[in-house]
Amino acid sequence: MAREQAPSIIFIDEIDSIGSSRLDGGANSDSEVQRTMLELLNQLDGFESTNGIKVIMATNRIDILDPALLRTGRIDRKIEFPNPKSVARVEILKIHSRKMNLTKGINLSKIGESLVNCSGAEVKAVCTEAGMFALRENRIHVTQEDFEMAVSKIMKKSSESDESMRRLLK
């Protein structure tokens, strides 16, 4: 379809869902995902830069992508958006907490500093979780403790996700 409609842009979000490193057969292997990946690789090999088709892929897990997907000629360039630094995390917290009823004295800088290596989405999730902690207690104000519990919950989810991915790729 992209060839028929050229010039075209094909955007594939969460490419890691089908483009993760292939495993050797066995019970952990998902043959349907592997077939999809192989078809994608075949299609990518069929696109030439002169035919007016650009393929853009997004992932937040570049570390698990299959090397075949990243081979020269399949992807023109990689653009990386690293996780936000401490100052940026505080700004993200400010943006996502600005419509929340916060108690006086909440230290967003301290919260931002505790979210080392977190993505912007994880920082936003901390605000959401802090609000949920307050709601569960039938409170209309979010406290520093709500934020601290939210940080613990989000950091735990993040580390569990990383650990399960490491086990899967062994």
C-alpha positions, 0 to 999 in steps of 0.5 A: 500500500505504501508503494501505491501511495508514495511518497509515504511515511510508515510509522511503527510504534513499539517496534520492540513488540515484534522486533526483539532478539529472536530466540532459539526455537523452544518453548519460549519462542513465539513463532507468529511474532518471528514470522511477522518480524521476518516479513517486516525484514523482507519488506524493509529490504524491498524499500529503496531510498528513491521510491519515496517511502520512509519508515520510522520506528519507535521504541523505548527498548532499543537494547532488546531489538534484533540486530538484523533489524538495525543492520545498515541499509534497513534503518537510515539513522537512529535518533535517541531521546535519552531519559530526562536528567534531574532538572527535566524530571522536576519540570515533568513533575511540575507539568503533570502535578499542576492541576493536582491539589498538592499540600504545601511544602511538597518537594518536587526536586527531591522526588525528581532526584529519586527517579534516576534513569526513569523515562518521562512516562514513568515520571508522569506515572508517579504523579498519577499514582500519587493522586491515586494514593490520595483518592484511595484515602478519600483525601482531596490533597496529595502529600509528599508521602503519596509521592514517595509511595508512588515513586516506590511503586513505579521504581519497583515496576520498572525494575521488575520489568527489566528483570523479566526481560533479562530472564526472557533473553537468557 
